[in-house]
Amino acid sequence: MNNTISTPSISSSAMLSELVISQWSARKLDKTASRDITAKNYAEDGIANVNKKLLDCEQLKAIQKIVGATRNTHYSMTMPWSDSGLRLLTTKNYFSHQQEMTGMTQEFMRLVDSFLYDYEWEINKTQAKLGMMFDRSEYPTAEQIRGKFRIGLSYMPLPDVGDFRIDIGNEANEQLRSHYETYYEEKLTESMNDLWVRLHKVCKNMSERLNYKDHERSGKTFTNTLVSNVLDVVELMKTCNLTDDPEMDRVARKLENNLHMVEPQDLRDDEKLREVTKKNIDEVLASLPSLDI
């Protein structure tokens, strides 16, 4: 596999994206209950903590669900770039990414509004559930709660390796440029490797799920996403191959050709199709680069 990184064109082919989400946990450490538990068990103070749910309602669960879905969608459409949370997004995926994130952001805000509309009523309902553990002073106002629910998405250009305009002297400037070029190439390599890791995971799962004969059918099941999970990664490989890696292109085309007409139910019903499909997947797995996976 060719690992050469063609850095000059990357800044025009991709950008950085950052998703920031915060939400109210609706949980609180109950110090009194914690002391009671330790005392009743003759344990030292602080050895056990009791955390109580200030609210347990469907609206809050719905918010938690959309937060998880939003993060998963963002991660699935981008690649890792830095420990700070910045992700690499190709220009080809920008519009679809923005469309998905906009829809999810709107749903997040709608669910927050719905939750806040019923907030006081939910507090009253929770009082009966918590009994003596209920403390009205632990509940922020609705406006304070609103500030705890935030979602933000930002896009920023990917700095070009040669774009250094810092007046710190030629020698220092060259050292800085060299340092960033190394960082740039390492991060880009990590992002490309992330695609291989994702592919390995879904292909390995598919191979394992298809590994049975008709007479062994009992207990052997797989979901309808078995094929689409692989094709989703294939699509990402096609749009995110920023280094023009011919091996990545070859593997993506091979999987697309082998799976584009394969239906999950056909795999369940046809032992021969399972065998052929598993064989094709295993061939791809054997050809993947070694990335300590």
ZALOPA-597587 format. One line per 8 residues: number of its first residue (from 1); their letters; for each residue x, y, z of N, C-alpha, C. Coordinates in Angstrom, 3 decimals, decimal comma. Example, Ala and Ser with C-alpha at 12.3 -4.5 7.8 and 13.67 -1.06 7.14 Angstrom:
1) AS) 13,190 -5,690 7,800 12,300 -4,500 7,800 13,200 -3,300 7,800 ~ 12,850 -2,250 7,080 13,670 -1,060 7,140 12,900 0,030 7,870 .
END
This chain:
1) MNNTISTP) 0,846 -1,201 0,000 0,000 0,000 0,000 0,873 1,240 0,000 ~ 0,496 2,215 -0,816 1,266 3,453 -0,901 0,863 4,391 0,218 ~ 1,783 4,693 1,124 1,483 5,549 2,269 1,943 6,985 2,070 ~ 2,359 7,321 0,837 2,841 8,672 0,591 1,706 9,670 0,729 ~ 1,930 10,724 1,476 0,912 11,731 1,715 1,134 12,928 0,796 ~ 0,146 13,227 -0,036 0,267 14,386 -0,920 -0,365 15,587 -0,244 ~ 0,403 16,259 0,609 -0,145 17,309 1,454 -0,600 18,577 0,741 ~ 0,020 19,001 -0,381 -0,344 20,291 -0,929 -1,820 20,453 -1,266 .
9) SISSSAML) -2,520 19,387 -1,677 -3,895 19,515 -2,133 -4,917 19,234 -1,045 ~ -4,480 18,760 0,098 -5,419 18,332 1,123 -6,247 19,491 1,664 ~ -5,637 20,646 1,835 -6,358 21,776 2,420 -7,521 22,233 1,556 ~ -7,488 21,941 0,269 -8,599 22,301 -0,615 -9,597 21,154 -0,752 ~ -9,270 19,990 -0,204 -10,143 18,825 -0,315 -10,857 18,490 0,974 ~ -10,472 19,156 2,062 -11,068 18,831 3,353 -11,067 20,047 4,254 ~ -11,784 19,935 5,348 -11,853 21,001 6,346 -11,924 20,353 7,719 ~ -11,868 21,153 8,754 -12,010 20,656 10,106 -13,400 20,996 10,625 .
17) SELVISQW) -13,960 20,085 11,392 -15,289 20,292 11,952 -15,275 19,923 13,427 ~ -16,019 20,686 14,211 -16,089 20,430 15,651 -17,545 20,463 16,105 ~ -17,955 19,401 16,769 -19,302 19,308 17,328 -19,205 19,380 18,846 ~ -19,932 20,312 19,443 -19,937 20,474 20,902 -21,380 20,359 21,389 ~ -21,632 19,408 22,278 -22,974 19,208 22,823 -22,877 19,121 24,341 ~ -23,794 19,799 25,010 -23,893 19,664 26,464 -25,349 19,429 26,824 ~ -25,585 18,747 27,914 -26,946 18,468 28,355 -26,966 18,331 29,877 ~ -28,117 18,522 30,448 -28,293 18,399 31,888 -28,386 16,923 32,242 .
25) SARKLDKT) -27,573 16,491 33,194 -27,550 15,076 33,573 -28,737 14,674 34,432 ~ -29,335 15,639 35,121 -30,476 15,380 36,026 -30,107 14,370 37,108 ~ -28,864 14,387 37,532 -28,409 13,516 38,610 -27,747 14,371 39,694 ~ -27,860 13,895 40,922 -27,310 14,658 42,043 -26,807 13,712 43,121 ~ -25,646 14,018 43,660 -25,130 13,236 44,777 -25,948 13,556 46,024 ~ -26,518 12,524 46,628 -27,286 12,706 47,869 -26,351 12,417 49,040 ~ -25,841 13,486 49,661 -24,857 13,328 50,733 -25,457 12,650 51,958 ~ -26,708 12,992 52,273 -27,359 12,396 53,443 -27,539 10,902 53,261 .
33) ASRDITAK) -28,056 10,504 52,099 -28,256 9,088 51,818 -26,918 8,348 51,768 ~ -25,888 9,011 51,263 -24,559 8,389 51,204 -24,030 8,116 52,607 ~ -24,207 9,091 53,522 -23,754 8,902 54,906 -24,552 7,786 55,587 ~ -25,862 7,734 55,297 -26,703 6,699 55,904 -26,264 5,301 55,462 ~ -25,956 5,168 54,185 -25,542 3,865 53,653 -24,252 3,396 54,316 ~ -23,273 4,296 54,389 -21,994 3,911 54,988 -22,150 3,624 56,480 ~ -22,991 4,407 57,158 -23,187 4,207 58,595 -23,863 2,866 58,874 ~ -24,879 2,541 58,104 -25,603 1,286 58,300 -24,733 0,069 58,034 .
41) NYAEDGIA) -23,721 0,248 57,211 -22,825 -0,863 56,879 -21,484 -0,758 57,604 ~ -21,414 0,153 58,585 -20,204 0,334 59,390 -18,966 0,574 58,521 ~ -19,177 1,357 57,462 -18,074 1,679 56,537 -17,596 3,104 56,786 ~ -16,418 3,416 56,269 -15,872 4,756 56,419 -16,647 5,741 55,550 ~ -16,730 6,978 56,001 -17,368 8,028 55,216 -16,663 8,190 53,870 ~ -17,461 8,353 52,826 -16,902 8,571 51,498 -16,624 7,302 50,733 ~ -16,828 6,145 51,358 -16,524 4,882 50,694 -17,610 4,507 49,694 ~ -18,811 5,060 49,859 -19,919 4,797 48,946 -20,709 6,068 48,713 .
49) NVNKKLLD) -21,182 6,252 47,493 -21,975 7,426 47,146 -23,331 7,008 46,597 ~ -24,352 7,763 46,934 -25,691 7,541 46,409 -26,039 8,696 45,477 ~ -26,193 8,379 44,199 -26,586 9,380 43,218 -28,047 9,159 42,861 ~ -28,822 10,204 42,936 -30,244 10,071 42,649 -30,591 10,782 41,346 ~ -31,617 10,265 40,695 -32,153 10,900 39,499 -33,110 12,003 39,931 ~ -32,781 13,235 39,567 -33,686 14,326 39,898 -34,949 14,260 39,058 ~ -34,823 13,728 37,862 -35,971 13,529 36,982 -35,788 12,230 36,214 ~ -36,883 11,560 35,962 -36,855 10,333 35,160 -38,071 10,371 34,240 .
57) CEQLKAIQ) -37,918 11,064 33,101 -39,066 11,269 32,213 -38,692 10,968 30,771 ~ -39,691 10,723 29,952 -39,478 10,342 28,561 -38,850 11,468 27,745 ~ -39,219 12,732 28,052 -38,648 13,848 27,289 -37,132 13,917 27,451 ~ -36,660 13,679 28,687 -35,225 13,724 28,945 -34,514 12,562 28,261 ~ -35,158 11,409 28,260 -34,578 10,245 27,571 -34,483 10,489 26,072 ~ -35,495 11,172 25,522 -35,486 11,479 24,093 -34,338 12,418 23,736 ~ -34,056 13,375 24,623 -32,930 14,288 24,396 -31,617 13,511 24,424 ~ -31,467 12,632 25,398 -30,254 11,820 25,496 -30,063 10,954 24,257 .
65) KIVGATRN) -31,173 10,478 23,718 -31,114 9,626 22,530 -30,667 10,419 21,305 ~ -31,202 11,623 21,120 -30,811 12,423 19,953 -29,372 12,902 20,088 ~ -28,914 13,141 21,310 -27,513 13,527 21,518 -26,589 12,394 21,074 ~ -26,918 11,175 21,474 -26,107 10,032 21,064 -26,126 9,829 19,561 ~ -27,305 9,970 18,952 -27,426 9,800 17,507 -26,660 10,879 16,749 ~ -26,692 12,103 17,263 -25,982 13,211 16,613 -24,478 12,984 16,651 ~ -23,979 12,580 17,800 -22,542 12,310 17,915 -22,132 11,158 16,982 ~ -22,925 10,096 16,963 -22,609 8,940 16,122 -22,601 9,313 14,642 .
73) THYSMTMP) -23,573 10,122 14,228 -23,640 10,540 12,828 -22,439 11,412 12,470 ~ -22,098 12,327 13,357 -20,932 13,200 13,129 -19,659 12,360 13,005 ~ -19,469 11,417 13,909 -18,278 10,575 13,867 -18,247 9,699 12,616 ~ -19,416 9,200 12,195 -19,458 8,303 11,040 -19,147 9,027 9,732 ~ -19,371 10,339 9,694 -19,159 11,097 8,463 -17,830 11,853 8,450 ~ -17,089 11,758 9,540 -15,809 12,450 9,645 -14,731 11,480 10,107 ~ -13,512 11,983 10,159 -12,385 11,171 10,606 -11,635 11,923 11,699 ~ -10,954 11,209 12,589 -10,245 11,884 13,687 -9,128 12,775 13,180 .
81) WSDSGLRL) -8,917 13,888 13,898 -7,819 14,789 13,531 -6,985 15,178 14,740 ~ -7,621 15,625 15,819 -6,847 16,036 16,987 -7,557 15,625 18,262 ~ -6,803 15,607 19,350 -7,363 15,223 20,648 -8,354 16,259 21,171 ~ -8,358 17,457 20,606 -9,241 18,516 21,078 -10,680 18,335 20,622 ~ -10,927 17,358 19,748 -12,276 17,122 19,260 -12,481 17,515 17,815 ~ -11,496 18,131 17,191 -11,594 18,473 15,779 -11,595 17,206 14,940 ~ -12,460 17,184 13,930 -12,580 16,027 13,050 -12,352 16,483 11,612 ~ -11,828 15,578 10,798 -11,553 15,887 9,395 -12,790 15,563 8,559 .
89) LTTKNYFS) -13,253 16,549 7,799 -14,435 16,394 6,950 -14,055 16,755 5,523 ~ -14,325 15,864 4,579 -13,997 16,166 3,185 -15,013 17,135 2,603 ~ -14,575 17,916 1,634 -15,485 18,861 0,986 -16,618 18,128 0,280 ~ -16,367 16,902 -0,184 -17,411 16,111 -0,840 -18,544 15,775 0,122 ~ -18,209 15,628 1,397 -19,214 15,256 2,396 -19,819 16,454 3,121 ~ -19,343 17,647 2,792 -19,761 18,829 3,565 -21,271 19,042 3,542 ~ -21,873 19,068 2,358 -23,295 19,396 2,270 -24,173 18,339 2,921 ~ -23,844 17,070 2,716 -24,630 16,016 3,354 -24,435 16,049 4,870 .
97) HQQEMTGM) -23,217 16,355 5,314 -22,941 16,465 6,742 -23,719 17,630 7,341 ~ -23,681 18,767 6,678 -24,393 19,942 7,181 -25,901 19,688 7,227 ~ -26,420 19,006 6,221 -27,852 18,708 6,176 -28,254 17,798 7,325 ~ -27,470 16,739 7,558 -27,753 15,801 8,649 -27,678 16,513 9,999 ~ -26,625 17,291 10,195 -26,426 17,962 11,476 -27,492 19,038 11,726 ~ -27,900 19,725 10,662 -28,933 20,754 10,817 -30,245 20,120 11,267 ~ -30,606 19,002 10,638 -31,832 18,316 11,017 -31,797 17,825 12,451 ~ -30,666 17,284 12,869 -30,541 16,777 14,224 -30,492 17,907 15,252 .
105) TQEFMRLV) -29,863 19,011 14,878 -29,831 20,169 15,778 -31,239 20,706 16,015 ~ -32,010 20,796 14,948 -33,391 21,270 15,074 -34,219 20,327 15,946 ~ -34,008 19,019 15,790 -34,740 18,052 16,610 -34,311 18,142 18,068 ~ -33,028 18,365 18,302 -32,511 18,545 19,660 -33,194 19,732 20,337 ~ -33,258 20,860 19,648 -33,865 22,052 20,228 -35,365 21,867 20,443 ~ -36,025 21,158 19,525 -37,454 20,897 19,688 -37,711 20,056 20,933 ~ -36,886 19,047 21,148 -37,042 18,177 22,310 -36,744 18,928 23,609 ~ -35,771 19,825 23,568 -35,470 20,635 24,755 -36,664 21,519 25,096 .
113) DSFLYDYE) -37,261 22,149 24,090 -38,441 22,998 24,321 -39,582 22,180 24,916 ~ -39,771 20,972 24,393 -40,838 20,098 24,891 -40,587 19,719 26,350 ~ -39,331 19,417 26,657 -38,972 19,052 28,023 -39,201 20,221 28,982 ~ -38,775 21,409 28,591 -38,921 22,574 29,466 -40,382 22,963 29,657 ~ -41,196 22,698 28,655 -42,631 22,994 28,770 -43,254 22,183 29,904 ~ -42,791 20,927 30,066 -43,342 20,040 31,101 -42,469 19,968 32,350 ~ -41,440 20,824 32,412 -40,441 20,722 33,479 -41,054 20,759 34,879 ~ -41,863 21,751 35,171 -42,440 21,886 36,515 -43,345 20,698 36,848 .
121) WEINKTQA) -44,094 20,248 35,865 -44,973 19,093 36,077 -44,155 17,842 36,383 ~ -43,038 17,678 35,700 -42,181 16,505 35,924 -41,560 16,548 37,316 ~ -41,248 17,736 37,800 -40,709 17,862 39,159 -41,744 17,374 40,171 ~ -42,991 17,785 39,977 -44,062 17,357 40,885 -44,245 15,846 40,867 ~ -44,129 15,246 39,689 -44,267 13,790 39,574 -43,106 13,079 40,258 ~ -41,918 13,647 40,159 -40,726 13,021 40,729 -40,737 13,074 42,253 ~ -41,389 14,070 42,822 -41,433 14,197 44,282 -41,975 12,933 44,922 ~ -43,004 12,352 44,322 -43,593 11,123 44,866 -42,630 9,945 44,751 .
129) KLGMMFDR) -41,804 9,936 43,680 -40,862 8,831 43,463 -39,689 8,899 44,448 ~ -39,224 10,102 44,737 -38,045 10,255 45,592 -38,371 10,215 47,085 ~ -39,607 10,484 47,408 -39,975 10,443 48,822 -39,174 11,429 49,643 ~ -38,564 10,945 50,743 -37,796 11,808 51,638 -36,490 12,296 51,003 ~ -36,117 11,712 49,861 -34,901 12,144 49,180 -35,147 13,377 48,314 ~ -36,390 13,780 48,185 -36,718 14,937 47,353 -36,307 16,232 48,042 ~ -35,664 17,113 47,274 -35,255 18,420 47,784 -35,476 19,433 46,662 ~ -36,480 20,252 46,816 -36,853 21,194 45,740 -35,734 22,174 45,419 .
137) SEYPTAEQ) -34,878 22,461 46,370 -33,804 23,433 46,133 -32,750 22,899 45,159 ~ -32,755 21,599 44,892 -31,766 21,010 43,987 -32,147 21,185 42,519 ~ -33,331 21,712 42,260 -33,800 21,854 40,890 -33,597 23,293 40,396 ~ -32,791 23,464 39,353 -32,605 24,810 38,797 -33,909 25,315 38,178 ~ -33,953 26,594 37,882 -35,118 27,148 37,191 -35,114 26,666 35,742 ~ -36,230 26,840 35,085 -36,332 26,420 33,684 -35,318 27,156 32,811 ~ -35,122 28,439 33,063 -34,164 29,210 32,279 -32,729 28,749 32,538 ~ -32,437 28,414 33,789 -31,106 27,885 34,103 -30,881 26,547 33,409 .
145) IRGKFRIG) -31,932 25,731 33,380 -31,840 24,435 32,716 -31,604 24,606 31,219 ~ -32,291 25,562 30,619 -32,136 25,790 29,174 -30,670 26,050 28,826 ~ -29,982 26,764 29,689 -28,585 27,066 29,431 -27,670 25,861 29,508 ~ -28,156 24,783 30,083 -27,349 23,565 30,196 -27,458 22,687 28,953 ~ -28,427 22,991 28,098 -28,591 22,250 26,846 -28,048 23,085 25,697 ~ -26,957 22,666 25,139 -26,346 23,402 24,043 -25,844 22,453 22,966 ~ -25,924 22,922 21,739 -25,359 22,162 20,630 -24,755 23,154 19,655 ~ -23,543 22,915 19,270 -22,859 23,825 18,357 -21,994 23,059 17,370 .
153) LSYMPLPD) -22,019 23,486 16,139 -21,220 22,853 15,086 -20,451 23,931 14,345 ~ -19,163 23,744 14,224 -18,345 24,742 13,531 -17,493 24,072 12,462 ~ -17,268 24,822 11,398 -16,395 24,384 10,308 -15,262 25,389 10,192 ~ -14,089 24,905 9,912 -12,953 25,800 9,754 -12,004 25,224 8,710 ~ -11,294 26,079 7,997 -10,382 25,583 6,961 -9,231 24,794 7,562 ~ -8,780 23,849 6,804 -7,611 23,074 7,204 -6,369 23,870 6,830 ~ -5,538 24,230 7,795 -4,351 25,038 7,486 -3,444 24,338 6,486 ~ -2,936 25,093 5,561 -2,014 24,543 4,576 -0,622 24,461 5,186 .
161) VGDFRIDI) 0,102 23,430 4,821 1,435 23,218 5,398 2,344 24,411 5,182 ~ 2,284 25,021 4,014 3,212 26,112 3,716 2,721 27,484 4,115 ~ 1,532 27,533 4,755 0,939 28,832 5,066 1,386 29,329 6,431 ~ 2,631 29,763 6,544 3,150 30,325 7,792 3,565 31,779 7,548 ~ 2,934 32,687 8,258 3,200 34,108 8,075 3,622 34,747 9,397 ~ 4,355 34,014 10,174 4,740 34,515 11,492 6,129 35,131 11,408 ~ 6,246 36,356 11,837 7,519 37,063 11,733 8,405 36,704 12,920 ~ 9,011 35,532 12,844 9,864 35,088 13,942 11,263 34,721 13,449 .
169) GNEANEQL) 11,581 35,186 12,246 12,896 34,875 11,719 12,843 33,652 10,827 ~ 13,708 33,631 9,827 13,682 32,552 8,842 13,944 31,180 9,451 ~ 14,932 31,090 10,335 15,290 29,790 10,905 14,156 29,233 11,762 ~ 13,599 30,083 12,645 12,499 29,640 13,492 11,267 29,318 12,657 ~ 11,050 30,122 11,622 9,906 29,884 10,743 10,030 28,530 10,061 ~ 11,222 28,201 9,624 11,454 26,913 8,972 11,255 25,761 9,952 ~ 11,681 25,935 11,183 11,482 24,896 12,192 10,002 24,691 12,479 ~ 9,287 25,806 12,558 7,855 25,727 12,801 7,145 25,052 11,640 .
177) RSHYETYY) 7,510 25,430 10,418 6,912 24,822 9,226 7,190 23,319 9,188 ~ 8,424 22,930 9,506 8,794 21,522 9,504 8,030 20,755 10,579 ~ 7,874 21,384 11,755 7,144 20,748 12,847 5,687 20,520 12,454 ~ 5,077 21,549 11,866 3,673 21,410 11,510 3,501 20,427 10,355 ~ 4,428 20,389 9,430 4,322 19,451 8,311 4,322 18,018 8,830 ~ 5,191 17,743 9,830 5,219 16,397 10,424 3,903 16,095 11,118 ~ 3,411 17,057 11,888 2,124 16,885 12,575 1,009 16,670 11,561 ~ 1,005 17,461 10,508 -0,014 17,419 9,459 -0,066 16,038 8,827 .
185) EEKLTESM) 1,093 15,522 8,464 1,150 14,223 7,798 0,781 13,092 8,750 ~ 1,188 13,194 10,010 0,830 12,169 10,994 -0,676 12,115 11,205 ~ -1,309 13,281 11,332 -2,752 13,328 11,550 -3,507 12,840 10,330 ~ -3,012 13,173 9,166 -3,676 12,712 7,949 -3,572 11,193 7,820 ~ -2,402 10,656 8,159 -2,221 9,209 8,135 -3,156 8,532 9,131 ~ -3,291 9,123 10,325 -4,190 8,570 11,333 -5,638 8,576 10,831 ~ -6,019 9,639 10,145 -7,377 9,737 9,625 -7,635 8,670 8,564 ~ -6,678 8,470 7,672 -6,833 7,439 6,655 -6,846 6,040 7,276 .
193) NDLWVRLH) -6,006 5,834 8,276 -5,985 4,542 8,956 -7,307 4,259 9,659 ~ -7,966 5,323 10,120 -9,261 5,155 10,782 -10,274 4,509 9,844 ~ -10,191 4,826 8,559 -11,089 4,201 7,579 -10,829 2,705 7,479 ~ -9,543 2,329 7,492 -9,213 0,904 7,439 -9,704 0,180 8,692 ~ -9,571 0,819 9,830 -10,030 0,214 11,085 -11,547 0,012 11,052 ~ -12,273 1,013 10,589 -13,732 0,883 10,482 -14,104 -0,258 9,548 ~ -13,400 -0,327 8,404 -13,705 -1,383 7,434 -13,421 -2,751 8,019 ~ -12,302 -2,882 8,709 -11,956 -4,161 9,325 -13,042 -4,601 10,300 .
201) KVCKNMSE) -13,549 -3,669 11,081 -14,555 -3,992 12,090 -15,839 -4,519 11,467 ~ -16,362 -3,828 10,440 -17,634 -4,256 9,855 -17,474 -5,514 9,018 ~ -16,323 -5,667 8,351 -16,094 -6,874 7,552 -15,895 -8,095 8,452 ~ -15,170 -7,928 9,546 -14,969 -9,028 10,486 -16,308 -9,476 11,060 ~ -17,153 -8,514 11,401 -18,475 -8,844 11,935 -19,300 -9,594 10,892 ~ -19,231 -9,156 9,649 -19,994 -9,807 8,587 -19,509 -11,228 8,358 ~ -18,205 -11,421 8,346 -17,647 -12,756 8,155 -18,088 -13,702 9,258 ~ -18,062 -13,223 10,487 -18,456 -14,055 11,619 -19,938 -14,404 11,576 .
209) RLNYKDHE) -20,770 -13,436 11,186 -22,221 -13,651 11,156 -22,631 -14,608 10,039 ~ -21,859 -14,683 8,963 -22,208 -15,544 7,835 -21,611 -16,935 7,952 ~ -20,896 -17,170 9,014 -20,163 -18,429 9,165 -21,040 -19,544 9,743 ~ -21,994 -20,029 8,935 -22,813 -21,162 9,371 -23,479 -21,824 8,172 ~ -23,795 -23,108 8,325 -24,516 -23,884 7,314 -26,004 -23,859 7,645 ~ -26,815 -24,248 6,681 -28,262 -24,245 6,908 -28,668 -25,096 8,105 ~ -28,007 -26,261 8,285 -28,379 -27,127 9,402 -27,917 -26,568 10,752 ~ -27,097 -25,492 10,703 -26,647 -24,839 11,929 -27,394 -23,524 12,169 .
217) RSGKTFTN) -28,495 -23,334 11,482 -29,210 -22,058 11,494 -29,669 -21,639 12,883 ~ -30,017 -22,595 13,731 -30,547 -22,290 15,059 -29,579 -21,409 15,850 ~ -30,078 -20,254 16,255 -29,262 -19,334 17,044 -28,359 -18,447 16,227 ~ -28,315 -18,666 14,897 -27,473 -17,854 14,014 -28,325 -16,750 13,380 ~ -28,178 -15,554 13,837 -28,974 -14,440 13,316 -28,088 -13,229 13,031 ~ -28,591 -12,357 12,195 -27,939 -11,070 11,965 -29,000 -10,075 11,532 ~ -28,723 -8,805 11,742 -29,688 -7,763 11,433 -29,628 -7,374 9,956 ~ -30,604 -6,598 9,528 -30,653 -6,156 8,137 -29,564 -5,151 7,793 .
225) TLVSNVLD) -28,862 -4,636 8,802 -27,794 -3,657 8,548 -26,438 -4,333 8,281 ~ -26,429 -5,658 8,248 -25,157 -6,366 8,065 -24,457 -5,922 6,785 ~ -25,209 -5,808 5,707 -24,633 -5,401 4,418 -24,451 -3,889 4,362 ~ -25,469 -3,144 4,784 -25,399 -1,679 4,679 -24,285 -1,090 5,539 ~ -23,955 -1,738 6,668 -22,860 -1,238 7,496 -21,537 -1,239 6,729 ~ -21,332 -2,286 5,927 -20,114 -2,368 5,121 -20,159 -1,332 4,001 ~ -21,298 -1,238 3,322 -21,409 -0,303 2,200 -21,312 1,148 2,664 ~ -21,752 1,436 3,882 -21,612 2,800 4,412 -20,140 3,179 4,544 .
233) VVELMKTC) -19,330 2,239 5,026 -17,893 2,509 5,147 -17,258 2,615 3,765 ~ -17,728 1,775 2,829 -17,227 1,829 1,451 -17,476 3,213 0,852 ~ -18,672 3,745 1,068 -18,996 5,083 0,552 -18,080 6,133 1,173 ~ -17,798 5,980 2,458 -16,893 6,918 3,123 -15,484 6,806 2,550 ~ -15,058 5,598 2,243 -13,733 5,401 1,645 -13,646 6,065 0,271 ~ -14,726 6,055 -0,455 -14,736 6,656 -1,792 -14,666 8,177 -1,719 ~ -15,342 8,758 -0,731 -15,385 10,223 -0,637 -14,281 10,802 0,233 ~ -13,638 9,963 1,024 -12,639 10,463 1,977 -11,221 9,984 1,685 .
241) NLTDDPEM) -10,993 9,457 0,509 -9,659 8,992 0,153 -8,810 10,185 -0,275 ~ -8,438 11,000 0,698 -7,740 12,254 0,427 -6,332 12,051 -0,106 ~ -5,749 10,909 0,148 -4,388 10,648 -0,310 -4,361 9,909 -1,643 ~ -5,556 9,696 -2,217 -5,656 8,965 -3,493 -4,951 7,620 -3,420 ~ -5,176 6,928 -2,320 -4,573 5,618 -2,107 -5,207 4,617 -3,077 ~ -4,448 4,071 -4,023 -5,031 3,131 -4,996 -5,549 1,853 -4,345 ~ -4,921 1,432 -3,240 -5,374 0,229 -2,550 -6,744 0,456 -1,911 ~ -6,950 1,630 -1,338 -8,253 1,947 -0,765 -9,316 1,981 -1,850 .
249) DRVARKLE) -8,960 2,530 -2,988 -9,898 2,588 -4,113 -10,218 1,186 -4,607 ~ -9,212 0,320 -4,684 -9,413 -1,052 -5,163 -10,335 -1,822 -4,228 ~ -10,074 -1,731 -2,916 -10,883 -2,453 -1,936 -12,324 -1,951 -1,953 ~ -12,496 -0,640 -2,051 -13,844 -0,071 -2,078 -14,621 -0,567 -3,288 ~ -13,973 -0,602 -4,452 -14,646 -1,070 -5,671 -14,976 -2,557 -5,587 ~ -14,065 -3,338 -5,014 -14,298 -4,770 -4,882 -15,515 -5,047 -3,992 ~ -15,575 -4,381 -2,864 -16,698 -4,592 -1,951 -18,010 -4,095 -2,559 ~ -17,954 -2,964 -3,238 -19,165 -2,427 -3,866 -19,685 -3,377 -4,934 .
257) NNLHMVEP) -18,786 -3,935 -5,734 -19,191 -4,871 -6,784 -19,761 -6,164 -6,204 ~ -19,191 -6,610 -5,086 -19,618 -7,883 -4,498 -20,904 -7,773 -3,680 ~ -21,202 -6,575 -3,182 -22,314 -6,454 -2,242 -23,493 -5,627 -2,733 ~ -23,360 -4,912 -3,844 -24,402 -3,948 -4,199 -25,747 -4,603 -4,521 ~ -25,767 -5,887 -4,873 -27,028 -6,579 -5,174 -27,395 -7,600 -4,092 ~ -26,634 -7,644 -3,014 -26,861 -8,645 -1,966 -27,851 -8,105 -0,939 ~ -28,904 -8,883 -0,681 -29,906 -8,515 0,310 -29,761 -9,398 1,548 ~ -29,967 -8,839 2,732 -29,841 -9,618 3,971 -30,697 -10,877 3,989 .
265) QDLRDDEK) -31,941 -10,774 3,518 -32,816 -11,944 3,543 -32,311 -13,033 2,612 ~ -31,729 -12,641 1,482 -31,151 -13,634 0,564 -29,995 -14,367 1,243 ~ -29,227 -13,656 2,037 -28,123 -14,292 2,762 -28,654 -15,301 3,780 ~ -29,796 -14,999 4,380 -30,391 -15,926 5,344 -30,920 -17,177 4,653 ~ -31,457 -17,004 3,453 -32,142 -18,109 2,773 -31,231 -18,960 1,900 ~ -30,119 -18,393 1,479 -29,276 -19,065 0,472 -27,895 -19,389 1,045 ~ -27,667 -20,662 1,334 -26,386 -21,079 1,913 -25,231 -20,811 0,971 ~ -25,437 -21,038 -0,337 -24,380 -20,825 -1,314 -23,996 -19,349 -1,378 .
273) LREVTKKN) -25,008 -18,474 -1,330 -24,724 -17,032 -1,354 -23,945 -16,621 -0,116 ~ -24,290 -17,204 1,020 -23,537 -16,904 2,245 -22,081 -17,311 2,093 ~ -21,855 -18,481 1,529 -20,484 -18,977 1,360 -19,673 -18,062 0,443 ~ -20,265 -17,688 -0,698 -19,564 -16,837 -1,661 -19,294 -15,456 -1,065 ~ -20,307 -14,907 -0,388 -20,152 -13,575 0,207 -19,097 -13,589 1,302 ~ -19,129 -14,628 2,144 -18,122 -14,735 3,203 -16,726 -14,864 2,595 ~ -16,600 -15,645 1,534 -15,309 -15,819 0,875 -14,789 -14,474 0,367 ~ -15,658 -13,677 -0,252 -15,246 -12,367 -0,756 -14,833 -11,438 0,381 .
281) IDEVLASL) -15,592 -11,477 1,466 -15,268 -10,633 2,626 -13,951 -11,061 3,257 ~ -13,739 -12,375 3,358 -12,493 -12,879 3,943 -11,284 -12,499 3,090 ~ -11,465 -12,475 1,776 -10,371 -12,061 0,891 -10,003 -10,598 1,137 ~ -11,019 -9,774 1,344 -10,762 -8,366 1,643 -10,055 -8,236 2,987 ~ -10,547 -8,969 3,992 -9,923 -8,906 5,318 -8,447 -9,296 5,248 ~ -8,140 -10,317 4,465 -6,757 -10,786 4,357 -5,864 -9,756 3,661 ~ -6,469 -8,895 2,850 -5,674 -7,929 2,089 -5,518 -6,585 2,784 ~ -6,225 -6,391 3,904 -6,177 -5,102 4,581 -4,806 -4,866 5,218 .
289) PSLDI) -4,377 -3,621 5,237 -3,079 -3,304 5,861 -3,076 -3,621 7,353 ~ -1,925 -3,986 7,842 -1,790 -4,293 9,270 -1,693 -2,987 10,050 ~ -2,698 -2,766 10,935 -2,728 -1,534 11,723 -2,897 -1,848 13,200 ~ -2,420 -3,012 13,601 -2,565 -3,469 14,999 -4,036 -3,543 15,391 ~ -4,851 -4,124 14,496 -6,277 -4,254 14,766 -6,666 -5,730 14,823 .
END
